[in-house]
Amino acid sequence: MQIVATVRQQIYDHFHGSAHCAAYFFDDAHADEYAAYYNSMYLLQDSTESLLWHRMTGFSTAPLAATLSSGLMQAASSNRMQSRS
């Protein structure tokens, strides 16, 4: 998971450090692609941080946190199964 977090950060840094990326994505003609990029980046960040946190702490005894952890683990497991087929 740390590799995913590192690569995500590299992509983010490249995007924000590139005049070409800014010129392309900040053009109104590419608004949908810009939105897709940011949604993807936030989903990667949220998922990665959640999985890293879960690996450090394990399942919580607090009902809401345990439910969220369980759902996250199911989603990760489902993704892994799909990538194998």
PyMOL Python script that loads the backbone (N, CA, C, O; Angstrom):
from pymol import cmd

cmd.read_pdbstr("""\
ATOM      1  N   MET A   1       0.823  -1.194   0.000  1.00  0.00           N
ATOM      2  CA  MET A   1       0.000   0.000   0.000  1.00  0.00           C
ATOM      3  C   MET A   1       0.867   1.257   0.000  1.00  0.00           C
ATOM      4  O   MET A   1       0.495   2.283  -0.569  1.00  0.00           O
ATOM      5  N   GLN A   2       2.014   1.162   0.639  1.00  0.00           N
ATOM      6  CA  GLN A   2       2.883   2.334   0.666  1.00  0.00           C
ATOM      7  C   GLN A   2       3.364   2.681  -0.735  1.00  0.00           C
ATOM      8  O   GLN A   2       3.551   3.856  -1.051  1.00  0.00           O
ATOM      9  N   ILE A   3       3.567   1.676  -1.575  1.00  0.00           N
ATOM     10  CA  ILE A   3       3.981   1.934  -2.960  1.00  0.00           C
ATOM     11  C   ILE A   3       2.876   2.685  -3.705  1.00  0.00           C
ATOM     12  O   ILE A   3       3.154   3.616  -4.461  1.00  0.00           O
ATOM     13  N   VAL A   4       1.634   2.282  -3.493  1.00  0.00           N
ATOM     14  CA  VAL A   4       0.500   2.976  -4.129  1.00  0.00           C
ATOM     15  C   VAL A   4       0.470   4.431  -3.674  1.00  0.00           C
ATOM     16  O   VAL A   4       0.276   5.336  -4.484  1.00  0.00           O
ATOM     17  N   ALA A   5       0.662   4.650  -2.385  1.00  0.00           N
ATOM     18  CA  ALA A   5       0.653   6.015  -1.853  1.00  0.00           C
ATOM     19  C   ALA A   5       1.800   6.847  -2.440  1.00  0.00           C
ATOM     20  O   ALA A   5       1.623   8.025  -2.751  1.00  0.00           O
ATOM     21  N   THR A   6       2.956   6.236  -2.588  1.00  0.00           N
ATOM     22  CA  THR A   6       4.114   6.941  -3.126  1.00  0.00           C
ATOM     23  C   THR A   6       3.911   7.301  -4.596  1.00  0.00           C
ATOM     24  O   THR A   6       4.186   8.428  -5.009  1.00  0.00           O
ATOM     25  N   VAL A   7       3.434   6.347  -5.377  1.00  0.00           N
ATOM     26  CA  VAL A   7       3.208   6.601  -6.806  1.00  0.00           C
ATOM     27  C   VAL A   7       2.094   7.630  -6.992  1.00  0.00           C
ATOM     28  O   VAL A   7       2.185   8.489  -7.868  1.00  0.00           O
ATOM     29  N   ARG A   8       1.050   7.549  -6.178  1.00  0.00           N
ATOM     30  CA  ARG A   8      -0.025   8.539  -6.247  1.00  0.00           C
ATOM     31  C   ARG A   8       0.529   9.937  -6.008  1.00  0.00           C
ATOM     32  O   ARG A   8       0.160  10.882  -6.705  1.00  0.00           O
ATOM     33  N   GLN A   9       1.407  10.069  -5.032  1.00  0.00           N
ATOM     34  CA  GLN A   9       2.003  11.368  -4.724  1.00  0.00           C
ATOM     35  C   GLN A   9       2.880  11.854  -5.871  1.00  0.00           C
ATOM     36  O   GLN A   9       2.900  13.046  -6.178  1.00  0.00           O
ATOM     37  N   GLN A  10       3.603  10.935  -6.505  1.00  0.00           N
ATOM     38  CA  GLN A  10       4.432  11.317  -7.646  1.00  0.00           C
ATOM     39  C   GLN A  10       3.581  11.834  -8.803  1.00  0.00           C
ATOM     40  O   GLN A  10       3.938  12.818  -9.451  1.00  0.00           O
ATOM     41  N   ILE A  11       2.462  11.171  -9.058  1.00  0.00           N
ATOM     42  CA  ILE A  11       1.545  11.621 -10.115  1.00  0.00           C
ATOM     43  C   ILE A  11       1.001  12.999  -9.770  1.00  0.00           C
ATOM     44  O   ILE A  11       0.968  13.894 -10.615  1.00  0.00           O
ATOM     45  N   TYR A  12       0.575  13.161  -8.525  1.00  0.00           N
ATOM     46  CA  TYR A  12       0.032  14.440  -8.059  1.00  0.00           C
ATOM     47  C   TYR A  12       1.075  15.553  -8.212  1.00  0.00           C
ATOM     48  O   TYR A  12       0.763  16.634  -8.713  1.00  0.00           O
ATOM     49  N   ASP A  13       2.306  15.289  -7.782  1.00  0.00           N
ATOM     50  CA  ASP A  13       3.370  16.288  -7.876  1.00  0.00           C
ATOM     51  C   ASP A  13       3.671  16.645  -9.329  1.00  0.00           C
ATOM     52  O   ASP A  13       3.874  17.813  -9.662  1.00  0.00           O
ATOM     53  N   HIS A  14       3.699  15.629 -10.188  1.00  0.00           N
ATOM     54  CA  HIS A  14       3.948  15.884 -11.612  1.00  0.00           C
ATOM     55  C   HIS A  14       2.837  16.753 -12.201  1.00  0.00           C
ATOM     56  O   HIS A  14       3.101  17.719 -12.917  1.00  0.00           O
ATOM     57  N   PHE A  15       1.611  16.401 -11.892  1.00  0.00           N
ATOM     58  CA  PHE A  15       0.460  17.155 -12.398  1.00  0.00           C
ATOM     59  C   PHE A  15       0.550  18.620 -11.991  1.00  0.00           C
ATOM     60  O   PHE A  15       0.375  19.516 -12.817  1.00  0.00           O
ATOM     61  N   HIS A  16       0.821  18.853 -10.726  1.00  0.00           N
ATOM     62  CA  HIS A  16       0.843  20.230 -10.227  1.00  0.00           C
ATOM     63  C   HIS A  16       2.114  20.991 -10.588  1.00  0.00           C
ATOM     64  O   HIS A  16       2.157  22.217 -10.487  1.00  0.00           O
ATOM     65  N   GLY A  17       3.151  20.264 -11.008  1.00  0.00           N
ATOM     66  CA  GLY A  17       4.385  20.928 -11.405  1.00  0.00           C
ATOM     67  C   GLY A  17       4.530  21.116 -12.906  1.00  0.00           C
ATOM     68  O   GLY A  17       5.540  21.642 -13.375  1.00  0.00           O
ATOM     69  N   SER A  18       3.522  20.686 -13.663  1.00  0.00           N
ATOM     70  CA  SER A  18       3.616  20.719 -15.113  1.00  0.00           C
ATOM     71  C   SER A  18       2.727  21.802 -15.715  1.00  0.00           C
ATOM     72  O   SER A  18       1.513  21.810 -15.508  1.00  0.00           O
ATOM     73  N   ALA A  19       3.332  22.697 -16.448  1.00  0.00           N
ATOM     74  CA  ALA A  19       2.551  23.735 -17.142  1.00  0.00           C
ATOM     75  C   ALA A  19       1.681  23.112 -18.225  1.00  0.00           C
ATOM     76  O   ALA A  19       0.587  23.604 -18.499  1.00  0.00           O
ATOM     77  N   HIS A  20       2.155  22.038 -18.841  1.00  0.00           N
ATOM     78  CA  HIS A  20       1.377  21.366 -19.890  1.00  0.00           C
ATOM     79  C   HIS A  20       0.099  20.742 -19.313  1.00  0.00           C
ATOM     80  O   HIS A  20      -0.975  20.849 -19.905  1.00  0.00           O
ATOM     81  N   CYS A  21       0.229  20.098 -18.164  1.00  0.00           N
ATOM     82  CA  CYS A  21      -0.955  19.510 -17.513  1.00  0.00           C
ATOM     83  C   CYS A  21      -1.951  20.606 -17.133  1.00  0.00           C
ATOM     84  O   CYS A  21      -3.155  20.468 -17.347  1.00  0.00           O
ATOM     85  N   ALA A  22      -1.438  21.678 -16.576  1.00  0.00           N
ATOM     86  CA  ALA A  22      -2.320  22.775 -16.179  1.00  0.00           C
ATOM     87  C   ALA A  22      -3.035  23.360 -17.388  1.00  0.00           C
ATOM     88  O   ALA A  22      -4.241  23.603 -17.333  1.00  0.00           O
ATOM     89  N   ALA A  23      -2.319  23.585 -18.468  1.00  0.00           N
ATOM     90  CA  ALA A  23      -2.932  24.153 -19.671  1.00  0.00           C
ATOM     91  C   ALA A  23      -4.018  23.232 -20.220  1.00  0.00           C
ATOM     92  O   ALA A  23      -5.059  23.699 -20.682  1.00  0.00           O
ATOM     93  N   TYR A  24      -3.775  21.932 -20.168  1.00  0.00           N
ATOM     94  CA  TYR A  24      -4.744  20.974 -20.700  1.00  0.00           C
ATOM     95  C   TYR A  24      -5.967  20.861 -19.788  1.00  0.00           C
ATOM     96  O   TYR A  24      -7.099  21.033 -20.239  1.00  0.00           O
ATOM     97  N   PHE A  25      -5.737  20.573 -18.513  1.00  0.00           N
ATOM     98  CA  PHE A  25      -6.846  20.285 -17.606  1.00  0.00           C
ATOM     99  C   PHE A  25      -7.623  21.527 -17.172  1.00  0.00           C
ATOM    100  O   PHE A  25      -8.802  21.419 -16.835  1.00  0.00           O
ATOM    101  N   PHE A  26      -7.007  22.675 -17.172  1.00  0.00           N
ATOM    102  CA  PHE A  26      -7.724  23.881 -16.766  1.00  0.00           C
ATOM    103  C   PHE A  26      -8.500  24.507 -17.916  1.00  0.00           C
ATOM    104  O   PHE A  26      -9.185  25.513 -17.734  1.00  0.00           O
ATOM    105  N   ASP A  27      -8.392  23.916 -19.090  1.00  0.00           N
ATOM    106  CA  ASP A  27      -9.195  24.334 -20.245  1.00  0.00           C
ATOM    107  C   ASP A  27     -10.608  23.775 -20.039  1.00  0.00           C
ATOM    108  O   ASP A  27     -10.772  22.584 -19.771  1.00  0.00           O
ATOM    109  N   ASP A  28     -11.620  24.630 -20.163  1.00  0.00           N
ATOM    110  CA  ASP A  28     -13.002  24.198 -19.935  1.00  0.00           C
ATOM    111  C   ASP A  28     -13.406  23.013 -20.805  1.00  0.00           C
ATOM    112  O   ASP A  28     -14.299  22.252 -20.433  1.00  0.00           O
ATOM    113  N   ALA A  29     -12.774  22.852 -21.935  1.00  0.00           N
ATOM    114  CA  ALA A  29     -13.093  21.726 -22.820  1.00  0.00           C
ATOM    115  C   ALA A  29     -12.731  20.383 -22.179  1.00  0.00           C
ATOM    116  O   ALA A  29     -13.210  19.336 -22.614  1.00  0.00           O
ATOM    117  N   HIS A  30     -11.894  20.415 -21.155  1.00  0.00           N
ATOM    118  CA  HIS A  30     -11.440  19.181 -20.508  1.00  0.00           C
ATOM    119  C   HIS A  30     -11.910  19.098 -19.057  1.00  0.00           C
ATOM    120  O   HIS A  30     -11.279  18.435 -18.233  1.00  0.00           O
ATOM    121  N   ALA A  31     -13.005  19.761 -18.750  1.00  0.00           N
ATOM    122  CA  ALA A  31     -13.510  19.797 -17.372  1.00  0.00           C
ATOM    123  C   ALA A  31     -13.862  18.405 -16.850  1.00  0.00           C
ATOM    124  O   ALA A  31     -13.616  18.107 -15.682  1.00  0.00           O
ATOM    125  N   ASP A  32     -14.436  17.550 -17.701  1.00  0.00           N
ATOM    126  CA  ASP A  32     -14.798  16.201 -17.260  1.00  0.00           C
ATOM    127  C   ASP A  32     -13.554  15.373 -16.937  1.00  0.00           C
ATOM    128  O   ASP A  32     -13.547  14.611 -15.970  1.00  0.00           O
ATOM    129  N   GLU A  33     -12.515  15.521 -17.736  1.00  0.00           N
ATOM    130  CA  GLU A  33     -11.279  14.787 -17.484  1.00  0.00           C
ATOM    131  C   GLU A  33     -10.608  15.286 -16.201  1.00  0.00           C
ATOM    132  O   GLU A  33     -10.040  14.503 -15.440  1.00  0.00           O
ATOM    133  N   TYR A  34     -10.683  16.585 -15.979  1.00  0.00           N
ATOM    134  CA  TYR A  34     -10.127  17.174 -14.756  1.00  0.00           C
ATOM    135  C   TYR A  34     -10.861  16.619 -13.531  1.00  0.00           C
ATOM    136  O   TYR A  34     -10.235  16.259 -12.534  1.00  0.00           O
ATOM    137  N   ALA A  35     -12.178  16.553 -13.615  1.00  0.00           N
ATOM    138  CA  ALA A  35     -12.979  16.010 -12.506  1.00  0.00           C
ATOM    139  C   ALA A  35     -12.655  14.533 -12.281  1.00  0.00           C
ATOM    140  O   ALA A  35     -12.552  14.088 -11.138  1.00  0.00           O
ATOM    141  N   ALA A  36     -12.496  13.775 -13.362  1.00  0.00           N
ATOM    142  CA  ALA A  36     -12.160  12.357 -13.240  1.00  0.00           C
ATOM    143  C   ALA A  36     -10.793  12.172 -12.583  1.00  0.00           C
ATOM    144  O   ALA A  36     -10.615  11.287 -11.745  1.00  0.00           O
ATOM    145  N   TYR A  37      -9.835  13.008 -12.966  1.00  0.00           N
ATOM    146  CA  TYR A  37      -8.502  12.952 -12.366  1.00  0.00           C
ATOM    147  C   TYR A  37      -8.592  13.172 -10.855  1.00  0.00           C
ATOM    148  O   TYR A  37      -8.057  12.386 -10.073  1.00  0.00           O
ATOM    149  N   TYR A  38      -9.266  14.236 -10.457  1.00  0.00           N
ATOM    150  CA  TYR A  38      -9.332  14.538  -9.028  1.00  0.00           C
ATOM    151  C   TYR A  38     -10.116  13.497  -8.257  1.00  0.00           C
ATOM    152  O   TYR A  38      -9.735  13.148  -7.140  1.00  0.00           O
ATOM    153  N   ASN A  39     -11.197  12.995  -8.821  1.00  0.00           N
ATOM    154  CA  ASN A  39     -11.940  11.932  -8.138  1.00  0.00           C
ATOM    155  C   ASN A  39     -11.049  10.712  -7.932  1.00  0.00           C
ATOM    156  O   ASN A  39     -11.034  10.118  -6.854  1.00  0.00           O
ATOM    157  N   SER A  40     -10.314  10.346  -8.964  1.00  0.00           N
ATOM    158  CA  SER A  40      -9.407   9.194  -8.867  1.00  0.00           C
ATOM    159  C   SER A  40      -8.332   9.420  -7.809  1.00  0.00           C
ATOM    160  O   SER A  40      -8.037   8.529  -7.013  1.00  0.00           O
ATOM    161  N   MET A  41      -7.756  10.606  -7.808  1.00  0.00           N
ATOM    162  CA  MET A  41      -6.700  10.895  -6.843  1.00  0.00           C
ATOM    163  C   MET A  41      -7.227  10.851  -5.410  1.00  0.00           C
ATOM    164  O   MET A  41      -6.565  10.308  -4.525  1.00  0.00           O
ATOM    165  N   TYR A  42      -8.407  11.416  -5.172  1.00  0.00           N
ATOM    166  CA  TYR A  42      -8.972  11.393  -3.827  1.00  0.00           C
ATOM    167  C   TYR A  42      -9.372   9.987  -3.410  1.00  0.00           C
ATOM    168  O   TYR A  42      -9.192   9.616  -2.250  1.00  0.00           O
ATOM    169  N   LEU A  43      -9.913   9.193  -4.336  1.00  0.00           N
ATOM    170  CA  LEU A  43     -10.265   7.812  -4.002  1.00  0.00           C
ATOM    171  C   LEU A  43      -9.022   6.996  -3.669  1.00  0.00           C
ATOM    172  O   LEU A  43      -9.024   6.211  -2.720  1.00  0.00           O
ATOM    173  N   LEU A  44      -7.962   7.183  -4.450  1.00  0.00           N
ATOM    174  CA  LEU A  44      -6.710   6.486  -4.148  1.00  0.00           C
ATOM    175  C   LEU A  44      -6.159   6.901  -2.786  1.00  0.00           C
ATOM    176  O   LEU A  44      -5.721   6.060  -2.001  1.00  0.00           O
ATOM    177  N   GLN A  45      -6.186   8.186  -2.518  1.00  0.00           N
ATOM    178  CA  GLN A  45      -5.663   8.681  -1.239  1.00  0.00           C
ATOM    179  C   GLN A  45      -6.495   8.137  -0.075  1.00  0.00           C
ATOM    180  O   GLN A  45      -5.941   7.619   0.895  1.00  0.00           O
ATOM    181  N   ASP A  46      -7.807   8.253  -0.168  1.00  0.00           N
ATOM    182  CA  ASP A  46      -8.669   7.790   0.922  1.00  0.00           C
ATOM    183  C   ASP A  46      -8.533   6.288   1.154  1.00  0.00           C
ATOM    184  O   ASP A  46      -8.428   5.839   2.296  1.00  0.00           O
ATOM    185  N   SER A  47      -8.535   5.518   0.076  1.00  0.00           N
ATOM    186  CA  SER A  47      -8.435   4.060   0.195  1.00  0.00           C
ATOM    187  C   SER A  47      -7.092   3.649   0.777  1.00  0.00           C
ATOM    188  O   SER A  47      -7.026   2.812   1.677  1.00  0.00           O
ATOM    189  N   THR A  48      -6.034   4.236   0.266  1.00  0.00           N
ATOM    190  CA  THR A  48      -4.693   3.886   0.726  1.00  0.00           C
ATOM    191  C   THR A  48      -4.505   4.244   2.187  1.00  0.00           C
ATOM    192  O   THR A  48      -4.001   3.435   2.967  1.00  0.00           O
ATOM    193  N   GLU A  49      -4.905   5.447   2.564  1.00  0.00           N
ATOM    194  CA  GLU A  49      -4.768   5.854   3.967  1.00  0.00           C
ATOM    195  C   GLU A  49      -5.587   4.964   4.888  1.00  0.00           C
ATOM    196  O   GLU A  49      -5.137   4.609   5.978  1.00  0.00           O
ATOM    197  N   SER A  50      -6.786   4.605   4.452  1.00  0.00           N
ATOM    198  CA  SER A  50      -7.643   3.740   5.269  1.00  0.00           C
ATOM    199  C   SER A  50      -7.034   2.353   5.437  1.00  0.00           C
ATOM    200  O   SER A  50      -7.021   1.807   6.540  1.00  0.00           O
ATOM    201  N   LEU A  51      -6.530   1.783   4.346  1.00  0.00           N
ATOM    202  CA  LEU A  51      -5.920   0.457   4.435  1.00  0.00           C
ATOM    203  C   LEU A  51      -4.643   0.477   5.281  1.00  0.00           C
ATOM    204  O   LEU A  51      -4.398  -0.447   6.056  1.00  0.00           O
ATOM    205  N   LEU A  52      -3.834   1.520   5.134  1.00  0.00           N
ATOM    206  CA  LEU A  52      -2.633   1.629   5.961  1.00  0.00           C
ATOM    207  C   LEU A  52      -2.994   1.764   7.440  1.00  0.00           C
ATOM    208  O   LEU A  52      -2.366   1.144   8.299  1.00  0.00           O
ATOM    209  N   TRP A  53      -4.004   2.573   7.728  1.00  0.00           N
ATOM    210  CA  TRP A  53      -4.468   2.741   9.114  1.00  0.00           C
ATOM    211  C   TRP A  53      -4.965   1.409   9.655  1.00  0.00           C
ATOM    212  O   TRP A  53      -4.658   1.039  10.788  1.00  0.00           O
ATOM    213  N   HIS A  54      -5.736   0.685   8.842  1.00  0.00           N
ATOM    214  CA  HIS A  54      -6.279  -0.601   9.285  1.00  0.00           C
ATOM    215  C   HIS A  54      -5.147  -1.592   9.570  1.00  0.00           C
ATOM    216  O   HIS A  54      -5.212  -2.346  10.542  1.00  0.00           O
ATOM    217  N   ARG A  55      -4.118  -1.591   8.728  1.00  0.00           N
ATOM    218  CA  ARG A  55      -2.992  -2.505   8.952  1.00  0.00           C
ATOM    219  C   ARG A  55      -2.260  -2.191  10.253  1.00  0.00           C
ATOM    220  O   ARG A  55      -1.728  -3.094  10.900  1.00  0.00           O
ATOM    221  N   MET A  56      -2.231  -0.921  10.636  1.00  0.00           N
ATOM    222  CA  MET A  56      -1.540  -0.535  11.878  1.00  0.00           C
ATOM    223  C   MET A  56      -2.380  -0.822  13.114  1.00  0.00           C
ATOM    224  O   MET A  56      -1.839  -1.171  14.163  1.00  0.00           O
ATOM    225  N   THR A  57      -3.706  -0.676  12.999  1.00  0.00           N
ATOM    226  CA  THR A  57      -4.549  -0.749  14.185  1.00  0.00           C
ATOM    227  C   THR A  57      -5.404  -2.005  14.277  1.00  0.00           C
ATOM    228  O   THR A  57      -5.838  -2.372  15.369  1.00  0.00           O
ATOM    229  N   GLY A  58      -5.655  -2.669  13.156  1.00  0.00           N
ATOM    230  CA  GLY A  58      -6.545  -3.828  13.175  1.00  0.00           C
ATOM    231  C   GLY A  58      -7.989  -3.382  13.270  1.00  0.00           C
ATOM    232  O   GLY A  58      -8.291  -2.195  13.150  1.00  0.00           O
ATOM    233  N   PHE A  59      -8.880  -4.334  13.486  1.00  0.00           N
ATOM    234  CA  PHE A  59     -10.304  -4.007  13.589  1.00  0.00           C
ATOM    235  C   PHE A  59     -10.595  -3.313  14.911  1.00  0.00           C
ATOM    236  O   PHE A  59     -10.103  -3.714  15.966  1.00  0.00           O
ATOM    237  N   SER A  60     -11.393  -2.282  14.831  1.00  0.00           N
ATOM    238  CA  SER A  60     -11.755  -1.516  16.015  1.00  0.00           C
ATOM    239  C   SER A  60     -12.863  -2.219  16.791  1.00  0.00           C
ATOM    240  O   SER A  60     -13.631  -3.001  16.232  1.00  0.00           O
ATOM    241  N   THR A  61     -12.932  -1.927  18.088  1.00  0.00           N
ATOM    242  CA  THR A  61     -14.052  -2.433  18.890  1.00  0.00           C
ATOM    243  C   THR A  61     -15.235  -1.479  18.834  1.00  0.00           C
ATOM    244  O   THR A  61     -16.333  -1.832  19.265  1.00  0.00           O
ATOM    245  N   ALA A  62     -15.029  -0.270  18.307  1.00  0.00           N
ATOM    246  CA  ALA A  62     -16.127   0.688  18.138  1.00  0.00           C
ATOM    247  C   ALA A  62     -16.988   0.222  16.958  1.00  0.00           C
ATOM    248  O   ALA A  62     -16.455  -0.008  15.873  1.00  0.00           O
ATOM    249  N   PRO A  63     -18.293   0.079  17.141  1.00  0.00           N
ATOM    250  CA  PRO A  63     -19.154  -0.484  16.102  1.00  0.00           C
ATOM    251  C   PRO A  63     -19.059   0.214  14.742  1.00  0.00           C
ATOM    252  O   PRO A  63     -18.947  -0.462  13.720  1.00  0.00           O
ATOM    253  N   LEU A  64     -19.100   1.530  14.707  1.00  0.00           N
ATOM    254  CA  LEU A  64     -19.065   2.235  13.423  1.00  0.00           C
ATOM    255  C   LEU A  64     -17.723   2.036  12.724  1.00  0.00           C
ATOM    256  O   LEU A  64     -17.679   1.750  11.528  1.00  0.00           O
ATOM    257  N   ALA A  65     -16.645   2.186  13.462  1.00  0.00           N
ATOM    258  CA  ALA A  65     -15.316   2.010  12.873  1.00  0.00           C
ATOM    259  C   ALA A  65     -15.122   0.568  12.389  1.00  0.00           C
ATOM    260  O   ALA A  65     -14.528   0.344  11.334  1.00  0.00           O
ATOM    261  N   ALA A  66     -15.624  -0.411  13.159  1.00  0.00           N
ATOM    262  CA  ALA A  66     -15.510  -1.820  12.751  1.00  0.00           C
ATOM    263  C   ALA A  66     -16.300  -2.080  11.479  1.00  0.00           C
ATOM    264  O   ALA A  66     -15.846  -2.821  10.607  1.00  0.00           O
ATOM    265  N   THR A  67     -17.472  -1.480  11.367  1.00  0.00           N
ATOM    266  CA  THR A  67     -18.291  -1.640  10.165  1.00  0.00           C
ATOM    267  C   THR A  67     -17.582  -1.041   8.962  1.00  0.00           C
ATOM    268  O   THR A  67     -17.556  -1.650   7.893  1.00  0.00           O
ATOM    269  N   LEU A  68     -17.004   0.149   9.125  1.00  0.00           N
ATOM    270  CA  LEU A  68     -16.266   0.778   8.035  1.00  0.00           C
ATOM    271  C   LEU A  68     -15.043  -0.044   7.637  1.00  0.00           C
ATOM    272  O   LEU A  68     -14.767  -0.212   6.449  1.00  0.00           O
ATOM    273  N   SER A  69     -14.316  -0.550   8.617  1.00  0.00           N
ATOM    274  CA  SER A  69     -13.149  -1.385   8.322  1.00  0.00           C
ATOM    275  C   SER A  69     -13.556  -2.648   7.587  1.00  0.00           C
ATOM    276  O   SER A  69     -12.903  -3.055   6.627  1.00  0.00           O
ATOM    277  N   SER A  70     -14.620  -3.258   8.032  1.00  0.00           N
ATOM    278  CA  SER A  70     -15.100  -4.478   7.391  1.00  0.00           C
ATOM    279  C   SER A  70     -15.494  -4.206   5.943  1.00  0.00           C
ATOM    280  O   SER A  70     -15.161  -4.987   5.052  1.00  0.00           O
ATOM    281  N   GLY A  71     -16.193  -3.115   5.705  1.00  0.00           N
ATOM    282  CA  GLY A  71     -16.590  -2.750   4.340  1.00  0.00           C
ATOM    283  C   GLY A  71     -15.396  -2.459   3.465  1.00  0.00           C
ATOM    284  O   GLY A  71     -15.374  -2.837   2.294  1.00  0.00           O
ATOM    285  N   LEU A  72     -14.416  -1.798   4.013  1.00  0.00           N
ATOM    286  CA  LEU A  72     -13.201  -1.487   3.273  1.00  0.00           C
ATOM    287  C   LEU A  72     -12.458  -2.765   2.900  1.00  0.00           C
ATOM    288  O   LEU A  72     -11.977  -2.904   1.775  1.00  0.00           O
ATOM    289  N   MET A  73     -12.366  -3.691   3.843  1.00  0.00           N
ATOM    290  CA  MET A  73     -11.677  -4.939   3.565  1.00  0.00           C
ATOM    291  C   MET A  73     -12.437  -5.764   2.521  1.00  0.00           C
ATOM    292  O   MET A  73     -11.814  -6.419   1.685  1.00  0.00           O
ATOM    293  N   GLN A  74     -13.763  -5.741   2.559  1.00  0.00           N
ATOM    294  CA  GLN A  74     -14.550  -6.452   1.548  1.00  0.00           C
ATOM    295  C   GLN A  74     -14.319  -5.852   0.168  1.00  0.00           C
ATOM    296  O   GLN A  74     -14.185  -6.582  -0.814  1.00  0.00           O
ATOM    297  N   ALA A  75     -14.273  -4.540   0.092  1.00  0.00           N
ATOM    298  CA  ALA A  75     -14.041  -3.873  -1.190  1.00  0.00           C
ATOM    299  C   ALA A  75     -12.651  -4.203  -1.722  1.00  0.00           C
ATOM    300  O   ALA A  75     -12.485  -4.469  -2.912  1.00  0.00           O
ATOM    301  N   ALA A  76     -11.662  -4.186  -0.848  1.00  0.00           N
ATOM    302  CA  ALA A  76     -10.300  -4.510  -1.270  1.00  0.00           C
ATOM    303  C   ALA A  76     -10.209  -5.957  -1.734  1.00  0.00           C
ATOM    304  O   ALA A  76      -9.550  -6.253  -2.730  1.00  0.00           O
ATOM    305  N   SER A  77     -10.868  -6.855  -1.016  1.00  0.00           N
ATOM    306  CA  SER A  77     -10.865  -8.268  -1.389  1.00  0.00           C
ATOM    307  C   SER A  77     -11.572  -8.480  -2.720  1.00  0.00           C
ATOM    308  O   SER A  77     -11.104  -9.254  -3.555  1.00  0.00           O
ATOM    309  N   SER A  78     -12.688  -7.804  -2.924  1.00  0.00           N
ATOM    310  CA  SER A  78     -13.437  -7.915  -4.173  1.00  0.00           C
ATOM    311  C   SER A  78     -12.599  -7.418  -5.344  1.00  0.00           C
ATOM    312  O   SER A  78     -12.583  -8.041  -6.405  1.00  0.00           O
ATOM    313  N   ASN A  79     -11.902  -6.296  -5.156  1.00  0.00           N
ATOM    314  CA  ASN A  79     -11.028  -5.753  -6.200  1.00  0.00           C
ATOM    315  C   ASN A  79      -9.919  -6.735  -6.532  1.00  0.00           C
ATOM    316  O   ASN A  79      -9.581  -6.924  -7.700  1.00  0.00           O
ATOM    317  N   ARG A  80      -9.365  -7.346  -5.533  1.00  0.00           N
ATOM    318  CA  ARG A  80      -8.269  -8.289  -5.751  1.00  0.00           C
ATOM    319  C   ARG A  80      -8.750  -9.502  -6.540  1.00  0.00           C
ATOM    320  O   ARG A  80      -8.043  -9.985  -7.424  1.00  0.00           O
ATOM    321  N   MET A  81      -9.943  -9.998  -6.228  1.00  0.00           N
ATOM    322  CA  MET A  81     -10.497 -11.148  -6.938  1.00  0.00           C
ATOM    323  C   MET A  81     -10.767 -10.789  -8.397  1.00  0.00           C
ATOM    324  O   MET A  81     -10.521 -11.605  -9.285  1.00  0.00           O
ATOM    325  N   GLN A  82     -11.258  -9.604  -8.653  1.00  0.00           N
ATOM    326  CA  GLN A  82     -11.557  -9.194 -10.014  1.00  0.00           C
ATOM    327  C   GLN A  82     -10.280  -9.051 -10.835  1.00  0.00           C
ATOM    328  O   GLN A  82     -10.277  -9.360 -12.027  1.00  0.00           O
ATOM    329  N   SER A  83      -9.212  -8.596 -10.226  1.00  0.00           N
ATOM    330  CA  SER A  83      -7.962  -8.396 -10.969  1.00  0.00           C
ATOM    331  C   SER A  83      -7.310  -9.718 -11.329  1.00  0.00           C
ATOM    332  O   SER A  83      -6.476  -9.763 -12.234  1.00  0.00           O
ATOM    333  N   ARG A  84      -7.665 -10.785 -10.650  1.00  0.00           N
ATOM    334  CA  ARG A  84      -7.095 -12.103 -10.947  1.00  0.00           C
ATOM    335  C   ARG A  84      -7.791 -12.778 -12.120  1.00  0.00           C
ATOM    336  O   ARG A  84      -7.216 -13.668 -12.747  1.00  0.00           O
ATOM    337  N   SER A  85      -9.014 -12.371 -12.427  1.00  0.00           N
ATOM    338  CA  SER A  85      -9.738 -13.054 -13.500  1.00  0.00           C
ATOM    339  C   SER A  85      -9.518 -12.424 -14.842  1.00  0.00           C
ATOM    340  O   SER A  85     -10.065 -12.891 -15.841  1.00  0.00           O
TER     341      SER A  85
END
""", "prot")
cmd.dss("prot")
cmd.show_as("cartoon", "prot")
cmd.util.cbc("prot")
cmd.orient("prot")
